[in-house]
Amino acid sequence: YWGFTDGKPIRNARKDVSDIPATTPLAEKIAREMKKMGFSFLGPTVVYAHMQATGMVNDHLTHCFRHAEVDALG
């Protein structure tokens, strides 16, 4: 997965929960690549959730105390 982001997390500046998407074009691309490798029950929403959970993308809201902490890790 990290190869899709050049090993660096994607830093977002979301201000409202409604700004957080369920999927992104990058998640769709990764899901397509994973399906080519044989992952049959994997879609872009699951891929994006994984990206969020593993720190590939920082979707913490800017006013959340974790936003700056997670951003500093990247």
C-alpha positions as CSV (number, residue, x, y, z in Angstrom):
1,Y,0.0,0.0,0.0
2,W,2.7,2.5,1.0
3,G,4.1,2.3,-2.5
4,F,1.0,4.1,-3.7
5,T,1.9,7.1,-1.5
6,D,5.7,7.1,-2.0
7,G,6.0,5.9,1.6
8,K,4.5,9.1,3.0
9,P,1.2,9.6,4.7
10,I,-1.5,11.7,3.0
11,R,-2.1,14.8,5.2
12,N,-5.7,16.1,5.0
13,A,-7.1,19.2,6.7
14,R,-10.7,18.1,7.3
15,K,-12.8,20.6,9.3
16,D,-16.1,18.7,9.5
17,V,-17.1,15.0,9.6
18,S,-19.1,15.5,6.4
19,D,-15.8,16.3,4.6
20,I,-14.4,12.8,5.2
21,P,-15.2,10.6,2.2
22,A,-16.0,6.9,2.3
23,T,-13.5,6.3,-0.6
24,T,-11.1,8.2,-2.8
25,P,-9.7,7.8,-6.3
26,L,-6.5,6.4,-4.8
27,A,-8.4,3.8,-2.7
28,E,-10.3,2.8,-5.9
29,K,-6.9,2.4,-7.7
30,I,-5.5,0.3,-4.9
31,A,-8.6,-1.9,-4.7
32,R,-8.3,-2.6,-8.5
33,E,-4.7,-3.5,-8.1
34,M,-5.5,-5.8,-5.1
35,K,-8.2,-7.5,-7.1
36,K,-5.7,-8.2,-9.9
37,M,-3.7,-10.0,-7.2
38,G,-6.6,-12.2,-6.2
39,F,-8.3,-10.3,-3.4
40,S,-11.9,-10.8,-4.4
41,F,-13.8,-9.4,-1.4
42,L,-12.1,-6.0,-1.3
43,G,-13.5,-2.7,-2.4
44,P,-12.4,0.9,-2.2
45,T,-14.3,1.6,1.0
46,V,-12.5,-1.1,2.9
47,V,-9.2,0.0,1.4
48,Y,-9.8,3.6,2.5
49,A,-10.7,2.5,6.0
50,H,-7.5,0.5,6.1
51,M,-5.6,3.6,4.9
52,Q,-7.1,5.6,7.7
53,A,-6.4,2.9,10.3
54,T,-2.8,2.3,9.4
55,G,-1.9,6.0,9.2
56,M,-1.6,6.2,5.4
57,V,-4.1,9.1,5.5
58,N,-4.7,11.5,8.3
59,D,-8.4,12.2,8.4
60,H,-8.6,13.4,11.9
61,L,-10.5,16.7,12.0
62,T,-8.2,19.7,12.3
63,H,-9.6,20.6,15.7
64,C,-9.1,17.1,17.0
65,F,-6.1,16.7,19.4
66,R,-4.9,13.7,17.4
67,H,-4.6,15.6,14.1
68,A,-1.4,17.3,15.0
69,E,0.0,14.2,16.7
70,V,-0.6,12.0,13.7
71,D,0.6,14.7,11.3
72,A,3.9,14.9,13.2
73,L,4.4,11.2,12.7
74,G,4.6,11.6,8.9
